[in-house]
Amino acid sequence: MSSEETVAITVGDKTYSVSKRKLIEKSDYFRALYSSGMKESAMDSVHLQGLSPHGLGLVIEFINTSKVHFDNETLEDLVETASFLQVTPILKLLLTEVRVDNCVELYKLSEMYGINDLLNASLRFMVHHYHPLLTRQEFRHLTITVRQQVRERRLNGTPVLVAVGDFFSSSLNQAADEAWSMLRYEEAAQRWLPLANSLPPDMVNVRGYGSTVLNNYLFIVGGYRLSSQEIAAAHCYNPCKNEWNQIASMNQKRSNFKLLAVSEKLYAVGGQSLCNVECYNPEMDWWSFVASMPDPLVEFSACECKGMIYVMGGYTTRDRNMSILRYCPTSDAWTVLESCQVHVRKQQMVSVEDTIYLVGGCIHKQGASRKGSQGEDMLTVQSYNVTTREWLPLKENTSKSGLNLTCTLHNDGIYIISRDIAPSTSLEHRVFLKYNLFADMWEAFRRFPAFGQNILLCSLYYPDVI
């Protein structure tokens, strides 16, 4: 057989001439045809039916040149023809061409034609780029089952404790002039390692921001610069890609507020001298105001529990806030749930099922003076059950709370990082602890995550290779 031997392939009124050798080399369909011994194998022309002439042209272009130029308009024709003619190299090439604007179409086509590798690649891309895909109509038109599968797969991988802040690298055995803003905790070795990424430049030296995790994205929103200028900017970190992206800014500049994830949306609650609340819709990439809190609060805390937002502690413009406030996103209304027996400020709050855990802060019993006491310096954890409305004080830790702590739920416990400066000695007291929710026990870790300030602790899922 001569290498110059050509075959005329016809679809409809289009005829393409292509090297027979290249057809056999790149198409399993033609390889099987020309090795079958049937009379068609000896003919120098082939008539195909049911295929797109343009799709065949794209496949012939690839067979002749090993290159193919296609766009979203011709994607279906290309996949259909390449699948029918079993041109595997094109299907492998498509694995590297999955993008935000074509991944849904490639997913549907690969499902239609049974191309498993492409289907898995498209699904993996949607998992890794979930947030930008939420804004795309074609993604929202996928079945609920597929979208739920994509969202759940974002939680596949290894849960990793991550610290974000202004760290000094000397304690990480790095070059003295190299600074890191993101660290991950290696639990087996009990050590902190730098992540090959940093905060966006416009978020460096920002204080008082709101932060939360939604669908395995870390959101950092608002805050104030060292010049005391408040900002409204919003960013999200994607651990699947180890990269930051900017999202729509809030309508209101705010700092020292609470950012919460509730029912696939974000809520920015209050702020310095503010009682208003904004809601971020990831599908629309915009913020809109919802019902405001009854009063502006400072030094308060909040968390999501059972689809509701709970706010406790802090101060109004007039007095201590002794009320538990609850916001219902469905009715867009705030209610005063009940009064507390203790006043707490600067605490942190997390929830598991129907139980809220209040971590640290400064606690005053009702009617007690605001004078300092030993109890205020203990790192305490209290629980509040939103169903039974019962309070339960849990085991204390002898470490000082410092009123400057960050904590997060991670695996089976609440991980806590605290920094406190003793007024009498000006010495910094630093702790890295875990409170086991199931055993009511404390565990202290040797390695604080480097010298630094403005530290945020969170738990994120990373692919098996970070």
VMD Tcl script that draws the C-alpha trace (Angstrom):
set ca {
  {0.00 0.00 0.00}
  {1.48 3.35 -1.04}
  {1.76 6.12 1.52}
  {0.29 8.49 -1.07}
  {-2.86 6.42 -1.53}
  {-5.89 8.57 -0.74}
  {-9.52 7.92 0.04}
  {-12.48 10.14 -0.89}
  {-14.90 10.43 2.03}
  {-18.33 11.84 1.27}
  {-21.06 13.12 3.57}
  {-24.04 14.82 1.93}
  {-22.69 17.09 -0.81}
  {-19.22 17.36 0.75}
  {-16.28 15.20 -0.28}
  {-12.91 15.20 1.48}
  {-9.67 13.59 0.29}
  {-7.46 12.12 2.97}
  {-4.42 9.85 3.21}
  {-5.44 6.24 3.69}
  {-2.39 5.66 5.87}
  {-3.38 8.49 8.21}
  {-6.97 7.26 8.34}
  {-5.78 3.86 9.50}
  {-3.33 5.44 11.93}
  {-5.78 7.77 13.70}
  {-9.24 6.24 13.27}
  {-10.20 2.91 14.83}
  {-13.24 2.89 12.55}
  {-11.17 2.99 9.36}
  {-8.51 0.69 10.77}
  {-11.19 -1.94 11.35}
  {-12.74 -1.27 7.91}
  {-9.49 -1.72 5.95}
  {-8.50 -4.83 7.85}
  {-11.92 -6.51 7.56}
  {-11.43 -8.09 4.11}
  {-14.88 -6.85 3.02}
  {-15.28 -5.44 -0.47}
  {-15.52 -1.90 0.96}
  {-11.95 -2.24 2.17}
  {-10.69 -2.30 -1.42}
  {-12.62 0.78 -2.55}
  {-11.04 4.24 -2.78}
  {-14.16 6.07 -1.66}
  {-16.40 5.90 1.39}
  {-19.92 7.30 1.77}
  {-20.99 8.14 5.33}
  {-24.51 8.99 6.46}
  {-25.99 10.73 9.48}
  {-22.91 12.84 10.20}
  {-22.41 16.58 9.96}
  {-20.36 17.63 6.90}
  {-18.74 20.34 9.00}
  {-17.95 17.87 11.77}
  {-16.34 15.54 9.25}
  {-14.32 18.45 7.89}
  {-12.95 19.15 11.39}
  {-12.02 15.50 11.89}
  {-10.34 15.29 8.46}
  {-8.42 18.46 9.30}
  {-7.11 16.77 12.42}
  {-6.24 13.53 10.61}
  {-4.26 15.47 8.00}
  {-2.53 17.98 10.29}
  {-2.84 16.63 13.89}
  {-4.48 19.97 14.67}
  {-8.08 21.03 14.91}
  {-9.68 24.47 15.19}
  {-13.13 24.44 16.74}
  {-15.42 26.66 18.76}
  {-18.45 26.12 20.94}
  {-20.76 26.31 17.91}
  {-19.11 23.30 16.25}
  {-18.36 21.30 19.40}
  {-21.29 18.92 19.01}
  {-20.45 18.19 15.35}
  {-16.84 17.48 16.28}
  {-17.62 15.19 19.22}
  {-20.31 13.31 17.31}
  {-18.05 12.66 14.30}
  {-14.91 11.88 16.31}
  {-16.89 9.47 18.45}
  {-18.51 7.73 15.45}
  {-15.22 7.38 13.58}
  {-13.41 6.50 16.82}
  {-10.71 9.12 16.34}
  {-9.35 8.67 19.86}
  {-6.59 11.33 19.59}
  {-9.23 14.06 19.13}
  {-11.13 12.83 22.16}
  {-7.89 12.88 24.17}
  {-7.12 16.38 22.90}
  {-10.51 17.57 24.16}
  {-9.47 16.57 27.68}
  {-7.11 19.56 27.65}
  {-9.65 21.94 26.08}
  {-12.25 21.94 28.87}
  {-13.11 25.51 29.86}
  {-15.75 27.40 31.81}
  {-17.68 28.20 28.62}
  {-17.76 24.64 27.25}
  {-17.50 22.22 30.19}
  {-21.27 21.74 30.52}
  {-21.66 21.06 26.79}
  {-18.73 18.63 26.85}
  {-20.22 16.89 29.86}
  {-23.56 16.39 28.11}
  {-21.95 15.27 24.84}
  {-19.63 12.82 26.56}
  {-22.60 11.39 28.44}
  {-24.56 11.10 25.17}
  {-21.77 9.32 23.29}
  {-20.39 7.31 26.20}
  {-16.96 8.99 26.32}
  {-16.04 8.25 29.93}
  {-12.66 10.00 30.07}
  {-14.15 13.22 28.73}
  {-17.15 12.94 31.00}
  {-14.91 12.59 34.06}
  {-12.67 15.46 32.91}
  {-15.70 17.73 32.42}
  {-17.15 16.77 35.79}
  {-13.79 17.35 37.50}
  {-13.53 20.78 35.86}
  {-16.99 21.73 37.10}
  {-16.02 20.63 40.61}
  {-12.83 22.73 40.54}
  {-14.57 25.80 39.06}
  {-17.90 25.54 40.84}
  {-18.30 29.18 41.86}
  {-17.84 30.82 38.41}
  {-20.10 28.15 36.90}
  {-22.95 29.13 39.23}
  {-23.36 32.34 37.24}
  {-23.80 30.46 33.94}
  {-27.28 29.58 32.74}
  {-26.27 26.29 31.10}
  {-24.91 25.02 34.43}
  {-28.11 25.95 36.27}
  {-30.06 23.99 33.63}
  {-28.28 20.75 34.51}
  {-30.34 18.34 36.57}
  {-30.46 18.83 40.32}
  {-28.75 15.44 40.69}
  {-25.72 16.49 38.62}
  {-25.39 19.87 40.34}
  {-25.64 18.19 43.74}
  {-22.96 15.72 42.67}
  {-20.65 18.57 41.64}
  {-21.19 20.39 44.94}
  {-20.62 17.26 47.03}
  {-17.42 16.40 45.15}
  {-15.93 19.71 46.24}
  {-15.71 18.12 49.67}
  {-13.72 15.15 48.38}
  {-10.06 15.10 49.28}
  {-8.20 15.83 52.50}
  {-9.52 18.24 55.14}
  {-6.71 20.65 55.94}
  {-6.39 23.24 58.67}
  {-5.38 26.55 57.04}
  {-4.17 29.75 58.68}
  {-4.34 33.08 56.88}
  {-2.52 36.13 58.22}
  {0.62 38.24 58.26}
  {3.32 35.73 59.16}
  {7.04 36.18 59.68}
  {8.89 33.42 57.86}
  {11.80 33.00 60.29}
  {9.84 30.44 62.28}
  {9.19 28.40 59.13}
  {12.86 28.04 58.24}
  {12.38 30.24 55.19}
  {14.51 33.09 53.94}
  {14.44 36.02 56.34}
  {12.98 38.39 53.76}
  {10.27 35.99 52.61}
  {6.81 36.51 54.07}
  {3.85 34.16 53.86}
  {0.18 34.85 54.26}
  {-1.20 31.28 53.99}
  {-0.08 28.22 55.94}
  {-1.40 24.67 56.16}
  {-1.11 22.37 59.14}
  {0.43 18.93 58.63}
  {-1.28 16.98 61.37}
  {0.90 13.85 61.30}
  {4.12 15.83 61.77}
  {2.44 18.59 63.81}
  {4.01 21.38 61.79}
  {2.92 24.34 59.68}
  {3.99 24.60 56.06}
  {3.57 27.51 53.64}
  {1.00 27.26 50.87}
  {2.27 28.34 47.46}
  {-0.13 31.25 47.40}
  {-0.72 34.56 49.10}
  {-3.53 36.96 49.79}
  {-4.41 39.27 46.89}
  {-2.28 42.43 47.13}
  {-5.25 44.66 47.91}
  {-6.12 42.44 50.92}
  {-2.71 42.71 52.59}
  {-2.79 44.59 55.92}
  {-6.59 44.61 55.97}
  {-8.12 44.14 59.44}
  {-11.62 43.54 60.74}
  {-12.81 41.63 57.66}
  {-15.58 39.05 57.57}
  {-14.80 35.48 56.60}
  {-16.65 32.22 56.06}
  {-16.50 29.01 54.04}
  {-19.18 28.06 51.50}
  {-18.94 25.07 49.16}
  {-15.25 24.71 50.03}
  {-14.46 28.30 49.08}
  {-13.00 30.67 51.66}
  {-14.59 34.12 51.38}
  {-12.88 37.20 52.83}
  {-14.97 40.36 52.62}
  {-14.73 43.99 53.72}
  {-12.62 45.20 56.65}
  {-10.46 48.26 57.07}
  {-6.94 49.23 56.07}
  {-4.33 50.39 58.55}
  {-5.30 53.93 57.55}
  {-8.73 53.14 59.12}
  {-10.35 53.30 55.68}
  {-13.19 50.77 55.46}
  {-13.57 48.75 52.26}
  {-16.31 46.74 50.56}
  {-14.16 44.45 48.40}
  {-14.78 40.70 48.40}
  {-12.50 37.82 47.43}
  {-12.75 34.04 47.48}
  {-10.05 31.38 47.70}
  {-10.45 28.08 45.86}
  {-8.38 25.28 47.46}
  {-9.02 22.99 44.48}
  {-7.03 25.41 42.31}
  {-5.04 27.12 45.09}
  {-6.00 30.52 43.72}
  {-7.84 33.70 44.70}
  {-10.53 35.45 42.68}
  {-12.42 38.68 43.23}
  {-16.22 38.70 43.41}
  {-18.70 41.57 43.50}
  {-18.09 44.12 46.25}
  {-20.66 44.79 48.95}
  {-22.92 47.82 48.66}
  {-21.86 48.97 52.13}
  {-18.29 49.40 53.32}
  {-18.11 47.64 56.67}
  {-15.67 46.25 59.23}
  {-15.85 44.17 62.43}
  {-18.96 42.42 61.14}
  {-19.91 38.77 60.72}
  {-19.97 36.95 57.40}
  {-22.08 33.79 57.39}
  {-22.98 31.09 54.88}
  {-26.65 30.13 54.92}
  {-28.52 28.07 52.31}
  {-25.97 28.59 49.52}
  {-25.78 32.37 50.12}
  {-23.60 34.73 52.14}
  {-24.84 37.22 54.71}
  {-22.82 40.22 55.92}
  {-24.32 41.07 59.31}
  {-23.84 44.47 60.94}
  {-20.49 46.14 61.39}
  {-19.06 49.14 63.14}
  {-22.10 51.34 63.96}
  {-24.22 49.39 61.45}
  {-27.36 47.32 61.82}
  {-27.98 46.64 58.13}
  {-27.45 43.23 56.53}
  {-26.49 42.29 52.98}
  {-27.01 39.00 51.16}
  {-24.70 37.73 48.40}
  {-26.19 35.49 45.70}
  {-23.40 33.51 43.98}
  {-25.60 32.74 40.97}
  {-26.05 36.44 40.25}
  {-22.74 37.65 41.72}
  {-24.35 40.57 43.50}
  {-25.21 41.81 46.98}
  {-28.62 43.06 48.07}
  {-29.86 44.45 51.38}
  {-32.20 42.34 53.51}
  {-33.91 43.05 56.85}
  {-31.69 44.92 59.32}
  {-30.96 43.89 62.90}
  {-33.09 45.66 65.53}
  {-30.05 47.67 66.74}
  {-26.43 48.22 65.73}
  {-24.10 45.95 67.73}
  {-20.38 45.94 68.48}
  {-18.24 43.09 69.84}
  {-21.01 40.60 69.05}
  {-20.84 37.22 67.41}
  {-23.06 35.20 65.10}
  {-23.31 31.85 63.35}
  {-25.59 29.79 61.16}
  {-27.54 26.95 62.75}
  {-30.29 24.87 61.13}
  {-30.68 27.38 58.30}
  {-31.07 30.36 60.65}
  {-28.69 33.12 61.75}
  {-28.18 33.52 65.51}
  {-26.64 36.68 67.02}
  {-25.47 36.91 70.63}
  {-23.61 39.26 72.93}
  {-21.94 42.56 72.32}
  {-23.25 46.02 73.02}
  {-25.97 48.22 71.61}
  {-25.52 52.00 71.60}
  {-27.24 52.04 75.01}
  {-26.37 48.88 76.95}
  {-25.25 45.28 76.88}
  {-27.09 43.06 74.43}
  {-28.62 40.30 76.56}
  {-30.89 39.01 73.80}
  {-30.47 36.11 71.41}
  {-31.50 37.37 67.98}
  {-32.56 35.04 65.20}
  {-32.87 35.83 61.51}
  {-34.95 33.68 59.16}
  {-33.84 34.01 55.51}
  {-37.15 32.59 54.25}
  {-39.31 35.25 55.91}
  {-36.53 37.90 55.90}
  {-37.33 38.79 59.51}
  {-35.48 39.15 62.82}
  {-36.97 37.98 66.11}
  {-35.79 38.17 69.73}
  {-35.64 34.51 70.70}
  {-34.94 34.87 74.42}
  {-32.73 36.60 76.99}
  {-29.37 35.27 78.17}
  {-28.36 34.79 81.80}
  {-24.83 35.92 80.99}
  {-23.41 38.68 78.88}
  {-20.62 37.77 76.49}
  {-18.55 39.86 74.11}
  {-15.85 39.16 71.52}
  {-16.65 35.46 71.55}
  {-16.59 33.17 68.52}
  {-19.52 30.96 67.54}
  {-19.71 27.73 65.54}
  {-22.51 25.19 65.20}
  {-22.93 21.45 64.77}
  {-26.44 20.26 63.88}
  {-28.75 22.03 66.39}
  {-26.04 23.03 68.89}
  {-24.17 26.35 68.96}
  {-20.77 26.50 70.64}
  {-19.58 29.81 72.10}
  {-15.80 29.89 72.32}
  {-13.79 32.34 74.43}
  {-14.74 35.95 74.79}
  {-15.37 37.83 77.99}
  {-18.30 36.64 80.10}
  {-20.28 38.60 82.73}
  {-23.16 37.13 84.68}
  {-26.36 39.15 84.64}
  {-26.20 41.88 87.26}
  {-22.48 41.40 87.86}
  {-20.07 44.28 87.59}
  {-17.83 44.64 84.60}
  {-14.77 44.39 86.84}
  {-12.27 41.77 85.70}
  {-12.19 38.38 87.38}
  {-10.31 35.14 87.03}
  {-13.17 33.54 85.20}
  {-12.97 36.09 82.41}
  {-9.40 34.97 81.67}
  {-10.32 31.30 81.25}
  {-10.79 29.90 77.77}
  {-14.34 28.62 78.02}
  {-16.67 26.78 75.68}
  {-20.42 26.88 76.21}
  {-23.10 25.17 74.19}
  {-26.60 26.34 73.39}
  {-29.17 23.99 71.88}
  {-31.50 25.91 69.57}
  {-34.16 23.19 69.83}
  {-34.31 22.74 73.62}
  {-32.88 26.24 74.36}
  {-30.65 24.69 77.02}
  {-27.25 26.10 77.98}
  {-24.40 23.80 78.98}
  {-21.01 25.00 80.28}
  {-18.27 22.71 79.03}
  {-14.80 21.94 80.30}
  {-12.63 25.03 80.78}
  {-9.02 25.41 79.71}
  {-6.43 27.14 81.84}
  {-5.11 29.16 78.89}
  {-6.10 32.78 78.65}
  {-8.63 33.59 75.97}
  {-7.03 36.94 75.27}
  {-10.28 38.06 73.59}
  {-8.23 37.74 70.39}
  {-8.84 34.27 69.11}
  {-9.82 32.54 65.91}
  {-11.37 29.11 65.73}
  {-12.88 26.68 63.26}
  {-14.59 23.31 63.17}
  {-12.18 20.69 61.85}
  {-12.70 16.91 61.94}
  {-13.88 16.05 65.46}
  {-13.22 19.29 67.26}
  {-12.90 23.05 67.47}
  {-9.36 24.22 66.72}
  {-8.40 27.45 68.43}
  {-5.54 29.91 67.98}
  {-5.24 32.69 70.54}
  {-2.83 35.58 71.13}
  {-2.83 37.62 74.31}
  {-0.46 40.30 75.58}
  {-0.20 40.52 79.36}
  {-0.52 44.20 80.41}
  {1.89 43.73 83.32}
  {4.78 42.29 81.31}
  {3.92 43.11 77.67}
  {4.78 39.50 76.88}
  {2.76 37.72 74.22}
  {0.98 34.54 75.28}
  {0.17 32.26 72.32}
  {-1.83 29.02 72.30}
  {-2.88 26.49 69.69}
  {-5.55 24.17 71.07}
  {-8.24 21.71 70.12}
  {-11.47 21.12 71.98}
  {-12.84 17.64 71.25}
  {-16.61 17.97 70.88}
  {-17.31 14.30 71.57}
  {-14.95 13.70 74.50}
  {-15.25 17.13 76.20}
  {-11.45 17.25 76.34}
  {-8.74 19.76 75.48}
  {-5.55 19.04 73.60}
  {-2.64 21.46 73.31}
  {-0.36 21.51 70.25}
  {3.32 22.41 70.33}
  {3.48 24.34 67.10}
  {1.89 27.76 66.89}
  {1.66 28.76 63.18}
  {4.67 31.10 63.12}
  {4.95 34.62 64.48}
  {2.25 36.77 62.99}
  {-0.88 38.79 63.46}
  {-4.37 39.18 62.03}
  {-4.69 35.39 61.94}
  {-7.71 33.59 60.52}
  {-8.18 29.83 60.99}
  {-10.34 27.74 58.67}
  {-10.80 24.17 57.45}
  {-10.75 23.43 53.72}
  {-10.70 20.33 51.53}
  {-7.73 19.95 49.23}
  {-7.15 17.43 46.43}
  {-4.85 14.61 47.52}
  {-1.88 16.49 46.02}
  {-1.60 20.04 47.35}
}
mol new
graphics top color blue
foreach p $ca { graphics top sphere $p radius 0.5 }
foreach p [lrange $ca 0 end-1] q [lrange $ca 1 end] { graphics top cylinder $p $q radius 0.2 }
display resetview
